[in-house]
Amino acid sequence: MLVVTANWAIPDGSVAAPPRAASITRLLDEIRLAAVRAGVRHDGRYRPIERLAVVLAGDTLDGHVSGMWAGDVRPWQRSRRAAMRHEAVLRGAARLGRRPIAALFRLARRGIAVPPADGRGRPMLQSRVVVPVHLAVLVGDRDAALEWLGGRGASPRRDVRFGSVWNGDGVTVAHGSACDPLTAGDDRPTLHESLAVDLLARFGTLLAERPGAAGAARRIVRCLADGHPLEMAARLGAVLRSLEQDGVDAAWIAASWRRCVDGWERLARRTGCGNGHGELAAIAVWMHAIGTETVVGPAARAVVATLSSPLPAAAGGAHGDRLTVFGHGACTATNAEGRVVCLGSPRGAVSGAPWLDGSRAPRVACIEAAPVVGPEHLPAVVVPEADELGAFGMTWRRIGDRDAPANERPAASFILDAA
């Protein structure tokens, strides 16, 4: 059995909050439950899984949204000073996320306990057998520095591997940032980097400077960082409508955001970010429209729609013959035989793009990383082994889903309910 999760985006804590501890605990509990449920085969008989692979498909840490970039040093600069600062940010993120990271490492070291089967194919719920767990950590665009910081290659621990692509049993897992126009290419900074560092991180720093606002500021920045960069204004509008009910000065926050947008545009022009000043101006207009995208002109909307349109999945290495899982976001499916699952927020809210229409692109599925307002749910999917398929009889399913479709449930579904 394979479990793929991504986009934890654990920051260093200076301007953004980490994922809620409850969301990490919930995910680990769901993995344990999924391991038991996957043992119930399509014929209704129970047979324990033989192995479990857990893949973190990139952006486990967030090296961009940090107050340590408030000066003149940037993560994309090729200097010793920038490299040292980048390492410090990632080490701070690792310290903040030490508990969930340690929990995963313990899972890999100890394995996962599941019930054995009796002679009639039923789970023996009072007994346990230990199934080995293999953990793979893939780099993403927000923690790509892990490669040159020594994270890539074989880990000294045999149960944990680092790399950029995971392959097994007809499934390919990669981060997939090459499919995003905001991150694709070799230009530095990319639009994604520029928006994260010179807009979102600066916005968080400005909010945190207001007395008594540091805690709320970190939660706001976390909410914006969880979505696609071009959705930040829409997400901020939803957050501000919620905060207004609590008596928070939403007008000041909105004005601060717009000042940061103006500052970002000036910096982006100086660094040569993007394909021209017209593109940057269109993004700035879009970012100014907090929760009121209808006032944006057609020219700016066209630019945003282009930047929101994912590139072909083949650009990101989609060559799994059964399934390809990307951790980054929406991609277009170009492999006719396989299916593509994206553990990122769908882009329909940005541009009304047609690839999210199931009738037009049935082979692409997007799983929202976190809701705009409310409890966080880390995106994750379960992929049963090809020769076992599990009780659902499907290629993959969202982790945490309890019920299979009626026509997919095994004949002896009471075993599944007992498990």
ABEGO torsion letter per residue (X at the ends): XBBBBBGAGBBAGAABBBBBAAAAAAAAAAAAAAAAAAABBAAGBBBBBABBBBBBAEGABBAABBAAAABABBAABBBAAAAAAAAAAAAAAAAAAAAAAAAAAAAAAAEBBBBBBBAAGBBBAABBBBBBBBBBBBBBAAAAAAAAAGABEBBABAABBBEABBBEGGBBBBAGAAABAAABEABOBBAAAAAAAAAAAAAAAAAAABBGAAAAAAAAAAAAAABBAAAAAAAAAAAAAAAAAAGBBAAAAAAAAAAAAAAAAAAAAAAGBEAEAAAAAAAAAAAABBGBAAABBAAAAAAAAAAABBBBAAAAGBABAABBBBAAEBBBBABAABBBBBBBBBAAAAAGBAAABAAABAABBBBBABBABEBBBBBBBBBBBAAAGEAAGBABBBBGBABBBAAABBABAAAAAAX
